[in-house]
Amino acid sequence: MSVPSGPRSRTFLSFTLGLLALTSVSLLAQATPTPPAPQGGQAPAAGAARQGGAAPAPQGQAGRGRGANPLEPDFSPKPPVLPLTPEEQQQKFWLPPGFRMEPVLTEPHIEEPAQIAFDGNGRMFVVELRGYMQDADGTGTLDPNGRISVHEDRDGDGVYETHSIFIDNLVFPRFVMPFGPNAVLAKESNADELWLFTDTNGDSVADRKELFATGMGRLMNVEHQESGLMWAMDNWLYSTINLVRLRWTPTGVLREPTGSNGGQWGVTQDNYGKTWFQAGASGMPGYFQTPVVYGNFPYAEQFEPDLNIIWGAPVLIADMQGGMNAVRMPDGSLARATGAAGNDIFRGDRLPADMVGDYFYGETVGRVVRRLRPVKIEGQTQLRNVYPLSEFIRSTDPLFRPVDITTAPDGTMYITDMYRGIIQESQWSGPGTYLRRRIEQYQLDKIVRHGRIWRLTYDGMERRTEQPRMHDETTAELVRHLGDPNGWWRDTAQQLIILRQDKSVVPELQRLARSSSNQLERIHALWTLDGLMATDAALIRELLKDPDPQIRLQAIRASETLYKAGDRSLADDVRALSTDPDVEVVMQVLMTLNHLKVPDVKELASSLLETNKAGGVQTVAKVIATTGVNVGRGGGLEMTRSLSPADLEVVERGQQAYREVCFACHGETGLGETVPGETQMRAPALAASPRVLGHPEYVIKVLLHGLNGPLGGQTYTDVMVPMGMQSDEWIAAVASYIRNDFGNSASIVRPEDVARVRAATADRAEMWTEETLTASIPRQVVTDATWQYSAWLLSKSPRPPNRY
């Protein structure tokens, strides 16, 4: 699902707490900028941001809102925060001129919506997390009360008036993805299986459940599990967290490894099929530089300076998990990104054309929808805020929680609003915490079971009123949609053609791939042929010579399927493009050859390091030249000693788990990650850490029960969440990995070690602090020169086992 999914240590739905309260200063008395008129009226004359954006947000305390001496929070009694009706909330949005928000589906028909998706007939499926934070303790989070509902607009008025529960009694469902007529793919939390649910009798209720794939889940805090499942242009299925991709074929489901996606709550793609993942607790996008299947090729300048600074409306409540240090004063808004979800590359046709290709996501703590502009710099992508000192959509309603953004069949953008008080998983809102005191102060735990789906429109651009009826169309009619200006129509038509496996349209697809005047239609035709297993080498070789560099790039990617099927001659054709004048084509040559494990790819990469100085080529070539086929897929362990085959297998399992759950905070190299745009670290380094290398109980206890507070005199923005719900084998593997990579060398941790510590600490209900943890670790006895040893005692005493 697009909302809740990642290894961050801080938020549920990738956001931190919702609705908190004011400080000792009476913020209501402070002057704030004149807001834009509700629903996109005339913007203020002064200070309007570029691109017609809303007025800049206040820049209290140097625009960041963090002072050396933050104000003490005021926890005195306050009137409770109360929910607004959709009509009342509608007036609280601050929008750029010309934009409007209108509700299309609200409570009581949906409760706690987290993600939406449309099937080929335009029906909207909604993931409802009805067990999420129904009180401050998170009671019943994993009760089987989640559901996936389906809604229709049968009269074409733009409002969904027909409702049904497609799947009921689910345990915190992770996502929904339509999979042909009357069918969806979905999975539950704390489960490994991905299921295909089908309605066989047309009553809008699924009555058949079939296993689609396994190995797609994990047992852990609901914040740290996979979300979002997307059928991408390359016909593979991608989700957050998981380091694998799946592909449906008529004979079964294929599986391949990928790089780390850095995602938690959302995955989307652009018009050229590049995957974009949304991180969680960082509040920033996850991996997006290259298609994740090729591994990871980091770009240090991927965010413009200060992109993590959030410019929300003056909601006048300091609702940040970091307390007053994370508050912009005097307006009490969020100072920097802390929690995000629900990403979308807009690909519709009924909003301004300059929005197409921009990256949108919700920052739920800041109550904003962000709009970022991807800018290519020598083949690498940097994201920039389209509205400096402001944001695309802001709201003064503290209950606005934009958890999913979606390009809709009608060409507009739909925004899923969970609309609730608490937006923080109970792990971080226990009794006595800053968050709990705010919850109690404003009775935020009482605001549950709401939810709104909003349509974003623009004056003078009417939404498409034609209802999709793809399930009822012939395959030839579906082909016509491959050239539609709306990416949703192109994607859905491609998927349905492939699921039908109707080869009668192959000649027309070949014609379109070769000669259509519509670039995107050519690309979709090529990938539809790929999904029908009807691509041939002649077509690929022809497209590799196309004058359009994007067509050449897509042909390189499409050649991979034929190469894997046995046509190894295509490697020479791809290698020949290593001197292509287009930077991205050369980058794709290297990534494809490396992905296919073609001999001599490292030599080619080394050569290009000398002959092609474009930034993107240098980044990709350098990584491949040093790590080769193991880019982003495990391997390449930086170990200082040899391990037995059995121990190496344990470490490699730990590496897999680390890359899924831990790397976003601790870093690919174990050196820790900084908060984007700042020097503060999110989590401590693991490399050369005396705590990691010391007694194994240190790592075991932290993994089982978590760790909070300063460490070694340094404060980190995130906390280490407990992983005690994982098996002893999982804990042992992760502990062994971090003790034996990043240049570390220490003993292997065994499952029986974890079981012993788990039993000894079974009554512990709180995270460790550095002080309590250190006091609990067995200490080595230091010998004293005055001691005398008895040979008799040494000869009679059994020698203790050397476990560590």
SEBAVO-935754 format. One line per field, with one value per residue (C-alpha): residue number from 1; y, x negated, z. Coordinates in steps of 0.1 Angstrom, whole numbers, padded with zeros to 4 digits. Each point is the difference from the previous one (the first is absolute). Layout:
N
k	NUM ...
py	Y ...
px	X ...
pz	Z ...
This chain:
804
k	1 2 3 4 5 6 7 8 9 10 11 12 13 14 15 16 17 18 19 20 21 22 23 24 25 26 27 28 29 30 31 32 33 34 35 36 37 38 39 40 41 42 43 44 45 46 47 48 49 50 51 52 53 54 55 56 57 58 59 60 61 62 63 64 65 66 67 68 69 70 71 72 73 74 75 76 77 78 79 80 81 82 83 84 85 86 87 88 89 90 91 92 93 94 95 96 97 98 99 100 101 102 103 104 105 106 107 108 109 110 111 112 113 114 115 116 117 118 119 120 121 122 123 124 125 126 127 128 129 130 131 132 133 134 135 136 137 138 139 140 141 142 143 144 145 146 147 148 149 150 151 152 153 154 155 156 157 158 159 160 161 162 163 164 165 166 167 168 169 170 171 172 173 174 175 176 177 178 179 180 181 182 183 184 185 186 187 188 189 190 191 192 193 194 195 196 197 198 199 200 201 202 203 204 205 206 207 208 209 210 211 212 213 214 215 216 217 218 219 220 221 222 223 224 225 226 227 228 229 230 231 232 233 234 235 236 237 238 239 240 241 242 243 244 245 246 247 248 249 250 251 252 253 254 255 256 257 258 259 260 261 262 263 264 265 266 267 268 269 270 271 272 273 274 275 276 277 278 279 280 281 282 283 284 285 286 287 288 289 290 291 292 293 294 295 296 297 298 299 300 301 302 303 304 305 306 307 308 309 310 311 312 313 314 315 316 317 318 319 320 321 322 323 324 325 326 327 328 329 330 331 332 333 334 335 336 337 338 339 340 341 342 343 344 345 346 347 348 349 350 351 352 353 354 355 356 357 358 359 360 361 362 363 364 365 366 367 368 369 370 371 372 373 374 375 376 377 378 379 380 381 382 383 384 385 386 387 388 389 390 391 392 393 394 395 396 397 398 399 400 401 402 403 404 405 406 407 408 409 410 411 412 413 414 415 416 417 418 419 420 421 422 423 424 425 426 427 428 429 430 431 432 433 434 435 436 437 438 439 440 441 442 443 444 445 446 447 448 449 450 451 452 453 454 455 456 457 458 459 460 461 462 463 464 465 466 467 468 469 470 471 472 473 474 475 476 477 478 479 480 481 482 483 484 485 486 487 488 489 490 491 492 493 494 495 496 497 498 499 500 501 502 503 504 505 506 507 508 509 510 511 512 513 514 515 516 517 518 519 520 521 522 523 524 525 526 527 528 529 530 531 532 533 534 535 536 537 538 539 540 541 542 543 544 545 546 547 548 549 550 551 552 553 554 555 556 557 558 559 560 561 562 563 564 565 566 567 568 569 570 571 572 573 574 575 576 577 578 579 580 581 582 583 584 585 586 587 588 589 590 591 592 593 594 595 596 597 598 599 600 601 602 603 604 605 606 607 608 609 610 611 612 613 614 615 616 617 618 619 620 621 622 623 624 625 626 627 628 629 630 631 632 633 634 635 636 637 638 639 640 641 642 643 644 645 646 647 648 649 650 651 652 653 654 655 656 657 658 659 660 661 662 663 664 665 666 667 668 669 670 671 672 673 674 675 676 677 678 679 680 681 682 683 684 685 686 687 688 689 690 691 692 693 694 695 696 697 698 699 700 701 702 703 704 705 706 707 708 709 710 711 712 713 714 715 716 717 718 719 720 721 722 723 724 725 726 727 728 729 730 731 732 733 734 735 736 737 738 739 740 741 742 743 744 745 746 747 748 749 750 751 752 753 754 755 756 757 758 759 760 761 762 763 764 765 766 767 768 769 770 771 772 773 774 775 776 777 778 779 780 781 782 783 784 785 786 787 788 789 790 791 792 793 794 795 796 797 798 799 800 801 802 803 804
py	0000 0034 0010 -0019 -0016 -0001 -0001 0033 0003 0025 0002 -0020 0008 0014 0030 0010 0008 0021 0029 0013 0031 0035 0013 0024 0029 0009 -0007 0013 0035 -0002 0016 -0024 0005 0008 -0034 -0006 0001 -0035 -0022 0018 0035 0030 -0004 0027 0028 -0001 -0029 -0025 -0030 -0009 -0022 0018 -0016 0010 0027 -0009 -0014 0020 -0003 0002 -0007 0001 -0019 -0032 0007 -0016 0021 -0006 0003 -0014 0011 -0024 -0017 0010 -0031 0020 -0010 0010 -0003 -0033 0000 -0008 -0015 0021 -0010 -0005 0033 0018 -0016 0010 0037 -0007 -0008 0024 -0006 0017 0022 -0020 -0032 -0015 -0030 -0018 -0031 -0031 -0026 0005 -0016 -0019 -0018 -0003 0000 0005 -0001 -0006 -0007 0000 -0017 -0002 -0030 0000 0010 0030 -0016 0013 -0024 0014 -0015 0007 -0004 -0001 -0013 0027 0020 -0002 0011 0014 -0034 -0015 -0026 -0023 0010 -0036 -0009 -0014 0031 0015 -0001 0008 0017 0008 0030 0011 0032 -0014 0032 0018 0030 -0004 -0013 -0036 -0011 -0038 -0019 -0035 -0018 -0020 -0017 0001 -0011 0007 0005 0034 -0003 0013 0009 -0008 -0003 -0008 -0031 -0002 -0002 -0004 -0009 0016 -0009 0007 -0011 0003 0012 -0026 -0023 -0014 -0008 0022 -0010 0003 0008 -0004 0008 -0029 0009 0038 0011 0022 -0024 -0022 -0037 -0017 0002 -0014 0000 0023 0001 -0005 0016 0035 0008 0002 -0001 0034 0034 0009 0031 -0021 -0023 0002 0022 0009 -0026 0014 -0017 0021 0007 -0029 -0024 -0008 0006 0022 0008 0019 -0017 -0032 -0005 -0021 0006 -0024 -0007 -0017 -0024 -0025 -0028 0015 0029 0009 0016 0021 0019 0038 0027 0017 0022 0022 -0001 -0003 0014 0002 -0009 0016 0004 0027 0001 -0020 -0027 0010 -0010 0026 -0011 0021 -0002 0004 0015 0021 0018 -0001 -0021 -0033 -0014 0014 0006 -0031 -0030 -0018 -0034 0011 0007 0033 0029 0028 0036 0023 0030 -0017 0026 0037 0017 0002 -0021 -0017 0033 -0001 0031 -0009 0023 0016 -0027 0014 -0034 -0014 -0036 -0014 -0030 0018 0025 0037 -0006 -0010 0029 0032 0030 0021 -0019 -0035 -0018 -0028 0012 -0030 -0031 -0029 -0022 -0006 -0023 -0005 0011 0006 0012 0019 -0014 0013 0024 0021 0022 0025 -0016 0011 -0024 -0031 -0017 0019 -0021 0004 -0014 0007 0012 -0010 0016 0033 -0003 0007 -0015 0007 0006 -0007 0006 -0027 0017 -0020 0008 -0020 -0030 0003 0014 0028 0008 0036 0016 0017 0025 0014 0008 -0015 -0033 -0011 -0008 0011 -0001 0018 -0030 -0020 -0032 0001 -0032 -0004 -0037 -0008 0019 -0015 0009 -0008 -0013 0034 0017 0018 -0008 -0019 0006 -0025 0017 -0023 0030 -0009 0011 -0024 -0007 -0017 -0037 -0008 -0009 0037 0012 -0019 0013 0031 0007 0034 -0014 -0017 0033 0018 -0027 0002 0038 0003 -0034 -0010 -0036 0007 0010 -0034 -0017 0030 0002 0021 -0005 0034 0009 0028 0020 0031 0028 -0002 -0037 -0023 -0036 -0028 -0012 -0031 -0031 -0026 -0033 -0018 -0033 0000 0010 -0022 -0003 0021 0027 -0002 0006 0034 0011 -0005 0035 0017 0033 -0014 -0024 -0019 -0010 -0011 -0020 -0017 -0009 -0015 -0021 -0013 -0009 -0020 -0018 -0011 -0012 0007 -0002 0012 0036 -0007 0014 0032 0003 -0005 0027 0024 -0007 0007 0029 0017 0038 -0002 -0008 -0014 -0021 -0015 -0008 -0016 -0020 -0014 -0010 -0015 -0022 -0009 -0010 -0021 -0017 0012 0023 -0011 0008 0017 0026 0005 0006 0024 0020 0001 0021 0023 0038 0005 -0007 -0010 -0027 -0013 -0001 -0019 -0024 -0008 -0008 -0021 -0020 -0015 -0023 -0014 -0004 -0019 -0022 -0010 0027 0009 0017 0032 0007 0012 0023 0015 0004 0019 0028 0006 0030 0014 0038 -0002 -0003 -0021 -0024 -0007 -0004 -0025 -0020 -0004 -0009 -0025 -0018 -0001 -0013 -0028 -0008 0004 -0008 0030 0025 0012 0006 0020 0020 0007 0012 0023 0015 0013 0010 0013 0026 0006 -0002 -0028 -0021 0005 -0010 -0032 -0010 0006 -0022 -0028 0001 -0005 -0023 -0015 -0023 0004 0036 0005 -0037 -0012 -0014 0022 -0006 0021 -0028 -0002 -0037 -0032 -0018 -0035 -0007 -0003 0032 0019 -0011 0015 0033 0001 -0005 0028 0022 -0005 0010 0030 0013 -0003 0015 0016 0018 0031 0011 -0017 0004 -0023 0001 -0001 0035 0014 0023 0037 0019 0014 0035 -0002 -0014 -0017 -0038 -0021 -0029 -0010 -0016 -0037 -0001 -0003 0005 -0014 -0008 -0020 -0018 -0005 -0026 -0015 0007 0037 -0005 -0027 0021 0030 -0020 -0016 0030 0031 0030 0035 0032 0014 -0024 0008 0036 0004 0004 -0016 0009 -0035 -0028 -0036 -0018 -0034 -0030 -0026 -0013 -0015 -0035 -0010 -0009 0034 0019 -0022 0005 0038 0002 -0023 0021 0034 -0015 -0013 0026 0036 -0011 -0015 -0034 -0017 -0033 -0015 0003 -0032 -0004 -0016 0031 0021 -0025 0002 0039 0001 -0022 0020 0033 -0012 0023 0031 0024 0031 0008 0000 0032 0002 0000 -0030 -0020 0005 -0010 -0032 -0013 -0025 0016 -0016 -0005 0018 -0020 0015 -0006 -0008 -0030 -0035 -0030 -0035 -0027 -0024 0021 0005 -0037 -0010 0027 -0006 0024 0022 -0001 0027 0014 0034
px	0000 -0010 0002 -0013 -0039 -0047 -0028 0003 0001 0026 0035 0030 0013 -0034 0011 -0004 0027 0030 0015 -0019 0002 -0010 -0029 -0001 0001 0034 -0005 0034 -0012 -0029 0002 0001 -0001 0032 0011 0011 0038 0015 0004 -0025 0012 -0022 -0034 -0016 -0015 -0033 -0023 0017 -0022 -0010 0023 0030 -0005 0015 -0016 -0033 0003 -0013 -0038 -0001 -0035 -0019 0028 -0008 0017 -0027 -0017 -0028 0025 0034 0030 0013 0032 0032 0021 0027 0036 0012 0034 0000 -0007 0033 0005 0015 0025 -0014 0016 -0016 -0034 0002 -0003 -0032 -0022 -0026 -0005 -0018 0023 0025 -0002 0030 0005 0034 0010 0009 0003 0002 0010 0022 -0006 -0037 -0020 -0037 -0008 -0037 -0003 0022 -0002 0022 0009 0005 0037 -0009 0012 -0020 -0014 -0008 -0023 0016 -0022 0028 -0022 -0026 -0005 0036 -0014 -0033 -0013 0007 0024 0012 -0024 -0003 0037 0015 0022 -0018 0017 -0003 0032 0010 0020 0016 0012 0028 0017 -0031 0004 -0035 0012 -0003 0035 -0001 -0019 -0010 -0025 -0021 -0022 0009 -0016 -0036 -0030 -0013 0000 -0032 0012 0024 -0008 0028 -0010 0025 0038 0014 -0033 -0027 -0033 -0002 -0018 0002 -0024 -0023 0005 -0022 0026 0013 0036 0021 0036 0028 0037 0013 0037 -0001 0014 -0030 -0010 -0031 0009 -0032 -0034 -0031 -0036 -0020 -0035 -0018 -0031 0016 0005 -0016 0009 -0006 0015 0027 -0020 -0029 0018 0005 0025 0009 0002 -0004 0001 -0028 -0005 -0026 0028 -0016 0017 -0018 0007 -0018 -0023 -0004 -0032 0017 0023 0027 0012 0032 -0002 0026 -0021 -0008 -0015 -0036 -0022 -0032 -0021 -0002 -0019 0011 0029 0000 0038 0025 0034 0003 -0014 0008 -0015 -0005 0009 -0032 0005 -0026 0011 0003 0002 0012 -0019 0017 -0016 -0024 0030 -0019 0002 -0018 -0020 0008 -0033 0003 0023 -0005 -0005 -0035 -0011 -0008 -0020 0001 -0002 -0011 0018 0034 0017 -0004 -0013 0026 0025 0009 0013 0038 0021 0034 0029 0000 0020 -0010 -0007 -0035 0007 -0035 -0015 -0032 0017 -0006 -0034 0020 0024 -0001 0009 0021 0026 -0005 -0004 -0024 -0036 -0014 0014 0006 0026 0013 0021 0020 -0022 0010 -0016 0029 0008 0035 0015 0025 -0023 -0026 -0025 -0030 0011 -0006 -0032 -0002 -0002 0027 0003 0017 -0019 0027 -0016 -0004 0035 -0013 -0001 -0034 -0008 -0036 -0015 -0025 -0029 -0025 -0037 -0022 0023 0006 0032 0002 0034 0009 0030 0022 0012 -0030 0009 0035 0016 0025 0030 0002 0027 0008 0021 -0023 0018 -0009 -0021 -0009 -0012 0004 -0003 0014 0004 0036 0018 0018 -0034 -0001 -0018 0017 -0013 0008 0004 0001 0014 -0008 -0016 -0029 -0023 -0027 -0003 0003 -0037 -0008 0030 -0002 0012 -0020 -0015 0002 0024 0023 0003 0010 0025 0016 -0001 0020 0019 -0015 0007 0037 -0002 0001 0020 0001 -0014 0003 -0011 -0005 -0001 -0024 0013 -0011 0023 0008 -0011 0029 -0006 0005 0036 -0003 0001 -0027 0014 -0032 0012 0028 -0022 -0017 -0038 -0002 0019 -0023 -0030 0014 -0004 -0038 -0002 0023 -0013 0009 -0026 0026 0018 -0033 -0011 0033 0005 -0035 0007 0033 -0014 -0028 0024 0021 -0031 0019 -0027 0024 -0012 -0037 -0002 0016 -0022 -0031 0012 0006 -0034 -0017 0018 0025 -0004 0008 -0032 0019 0022 -0031 -0015 0032 0004 -0035 0006 0033 -0018 -0024 0028 0016 -0035 0002 -0030 -0026 -0036 0006 0023 -0024 -0030 0021 0010 -0036 -0008 0030 -0007 0019 -0023 0029 0010 -0036 0000 0033 -0013 -0030 0022 0023 -0029 -0006 0030 -0013 -0035 0013 0019 -0032 -0008 -0034 -0009 0019 -0027 -0023 0027 0005 -0037 -0003 0020 -0026 -0012 0035 0002 0028 -0011 0030 -0004 -0036 0011 0026 -0026 -0021 0030 0015 -0033 -0007 0035 -0005 -0034 -0016 -0037 -0024 0026 -0024 -0027 0025 0009 -0036 -0006 0030 -0013 -0029 0019 0034 -0001 0038 0011 0025 -0024 -0027 0024 0012 -0034 -0017 0024 0000 -0038 -0004 0029 0011 0031 0005 0012 0028 0007 -0021 -0034 -0031 -0002 -0028 -0012 -0034 0000 0011 0032 0011 0026 0027 -0009 -0003 0035 0012 -0018 0015 0035 -0007 -0012 0033 0020 -0023 0005 0038 0004 -0031 -0020 0022 -0011 -0034 -0011 -0012 -0035 0010 -0012 0035 0022 0003 0032 0003 -0014 -0015 -0029 0021 -0001 0032 -0017 -0035 -0027 -0004 -0034 -0028 0026 -0013 0036 0006 -0034 0003 0021 0026 0027 -0002 0011 0025 0017 0002 0016 0025 0011 -0012 -0021 0010 -0018 -0035 -0029 -0035 0010 0015 0037 0015 0032 0014 0004 -0009 0034 0004 -0003 0010 0028 -0026 -0012 -0032 -0015 0007 -0014 -0031 -0006 0003 -0022 -0026 0001 -0006 -0028 -0017 0004 -0011 -0035 0013 -0011 0017 0015 0030 0033 0019 0038 -0004 -0018 0030 0024 -0019 0000 0036 0011 -0021 0016 0035 0015 -0015 0026 -0021 -0028 -0035 -0019 -0038 -0001 0023 -0014 -0036 0009 0015 -0029 -0023 -0034 -0034 -0019 -0033 -0029 -0019 -0037 0004 0022 -0014 0011 0005 -0012 0022 0031 -0009 -0005 0033 0023 0018 -0011 0030 0010 -0015 0033 -0012
pz	0000 -0005 0034 0026 -0009 0015 0023 0015 0037 0006 -0014 -0010 -0035 -0001 0019 0035 0024 -0009 0016 0029 0019 0004 0020 0029 -0025 -0012 -0037 -0008 0009 -0025 -0033 -0030 -0037 -0017 -0014 -0036 -0002 0005 -0030 -0021 0000 -0007 0014 0022 -0021 0018 0004 -0023 -0008 -0035 -0020 0015 0034 0033 0020 0017 0035 0029 0005 0038 0014 -0033 -0017 0017 0033 0022 0026 0024 0028 -0011 0019 0027 -0011 0016 0011 0017 -0008 -0034 -0018 -0019 -0037 -0018 -0035 -0027 -0026 -0035 -0010 0029 -0006 -0036 0010 0019 -0030 -0012 -0037 -0029 -0022 -0021 0019 0020 0022 -0001 0019 -0020 0028 0038 0033 0008 -0033 0008 0033 0004 -0038 -0007 -0037 -0031 -0034 -0031 -0021 -0037 0003 0022 0033 0030 0025 0034 0027 0034 0031 0025 0027 -0002 0033 0012 0034 0012 0008 -0034 0014 -0027 -0027 -0012 0005 -0032 -0007 -0030 -0033 -0037 -0013 -0036 -0012 -0032 -0016 -0021 -0009 -0011 0023 0014 0034 0010 0011 -0002 0027 0008 0023 -0024 0026 0037 0033 -0010 0024 -0008 -0038 -0016 -0035 -0029 -0037 -0026 -0020 -0029 0001 0035 0016 0022 0016 0037 0031 0038 0026 0017 -0029 -0027 -0026 -0028 -0010 -0031 0010 -0027 -0002 -0021 0000 -0006 0034 0008 0028 -0003 0004 -0011 0015 -0018 0010 -0024 0015 0033 0015 -0002 0037 0034 0037 0016 0010 -0025 -0009 -0013 -0024 -0037 -0017 -0036 -0027 -0035 -0035 -0016 -0037 -0002 0011 0034 0033 0025 0037 0027 0025 -0021 -0018 -0027 -0029 -0014 -0035 -0009 -0030 -0013 0015 0034 0019 -0005 0027 -0003 0025 -0001 0017 0033 -0007 0031 -0001 0027 -0010 -0037 -0034 -0034 -0035 -0025 -0037 -0008 0025 0026 0035 0028 0036 0029 0033 0034 0031 -0020 -0015 -0034 -0032 0000 -0029 -0034 -0019 -0022 -0004 0033 -0017 -0010 0036 0016 -0015 0026 -0010 0028 -0014 -0005 0021 -0004 0032 0028 -0018 0033 0013 0001 -0005 0014 0009 0035 0017 0034 0015 0006 -0010 -0006 0016 0005 0023 -0002 -0018 -0031 0001 -0020 0021 0004 -0021 0015 -0033 -0010 -0005 -0019 -0017 0024 -0016 -0035 -0021 -0031 -0030 -0035 -0032 -0015 -0035 -0005 -0027 0019 0021 -0012 -0024 0020 0028 -0022 0012 0033 0032 0026 0035 0033 0031 0025 0031 -0019 -0015 -0035 -0034 -0015 -0036 -0011 -0034 -0013 -0017 -0020 0005 -0023 0003 0037 0016 0025 0017 0006 0017 -0026 0026 0020 0036 -0006 -0010 -0027 0024 0036 0025 0033 0011 0023 -0009 -0037 -0006 -0037 -0001 -0037 -0033 -0032 -0037 -0007 -0031 -0004 -0005 0034 0032 0029 0036 0027 0033 0031 0020 0036 0032 0006 -0029 0020 0009 0037 0002 0003 0019 0033 0034 0011 -0034 -0016 -0026 0026 0019 -0032 -0008 0034 0000 -0032 0001 -0033 0007 -0003 -0037 -0019 -0027 -0024 -0035 -0032 -0036 -0017 -0037 -0010 -0029 -0019 -0012 -0037 -0003 0003 0012 -0024 0003 -0021 0022 -0007 -0013 -0008 0014 -0026 -0030 -0025 0000 -0031 0017 0030 -0023 -0009 0036 -0001 -0016 0025 0015 0035 0014 0020 -0032 -0017 0030 0005 -0036 -0002 0031 -0013 -0034 0016 0024 -0029 -0019 -0033 -0027 -0027 0006 -0004 -0036 0010 0031 -0022 -0024 0029 0016 -0033 -0015 0023 0002 0037 0020 0031 -0022 -0016 0034 0013 -0032 0005 0036 -0009 -0025 0027 0023 -0027 -0005 -0036 -0003 -0026 -0004 -0034 0016 0029 -0023 -0021 0031 0013 -0030 0004 -0001 0032 0030 0022 -0025 -0001 0038 0001 -0026 0021 0030 -0021 -0014 0034 -0003 -0033 0014 0030 -0024 -0017 -0027 0013 -0033 0011 0025 -0028 -0013 0034 0006 -0033 0016 0027 -0022 -0005 0002 0025 0037 0011 -0028 0010 0037 -0012 -0020 0032 0022 -0024 -0007 0037 0007 -0026 0014 -0034 0001 0000 0012 0028 -0027 -0020 0031 0007 -0035 0001 0032 -0022 -0031 0011 0027 0002 0036 -0004 -0020 0026 0029 -0017 -0014 0033 0020 -0026 -0004 0037 0009 -0033 0000 0037 -0003 0024 0003 0029 -0005 0003 0038 0015 0023 0017 0005 -0016 0011 -0003 -0027 0027 0017 -0033 -0008 0033 -0007 -0035 0014 0024 -0028 -0019 0030 0006 -0035 0004 0034 0014 -0027 -0003 0035 0004 -0036 -0027 0014 0037 0006 0008 -0020 0004 0000 -0036 -0002 0035 0019 0027 -0002 -0001 0017 0012 -0020 0002 -0015 0026 0028 0033 0010 -0032 0004 0037 0019 -0023 0025 -0008 -0036 0009 0027 -0023 -0028 0024 0020 -0019 0012 0007 0011 -0004 -0007 0008 0007 -0035 -0007 -0031 -0018 -0001 0025 -0003 -0001 0017 -0024 0027 -0021 -0024 0004 0019 -0033 -0015 0030 -0001 -0037 0002 0031 -0017 -0032 0017 0021 -0031 -0028 -0003 0010 0033 0012 0030 0009 -0017 0020 0003 0003 0034 0012 -0011 0017 0033 0000 -0012 0030 0025 -0012 -0007 0026 -0015 -0014 -0007 -0025 0014 0007 -0002 0038 0006 -0028 0011 0035 -0013 -0020 0015 0006 -0005 0033 -0002 0016 0029 0003 0037 -0007 0007 -0020 0013 -0023 0018 -0006 -0036 -0005 0017 -0014 -0033 -0027 -0010 -0036 -0022 -0013 -0008
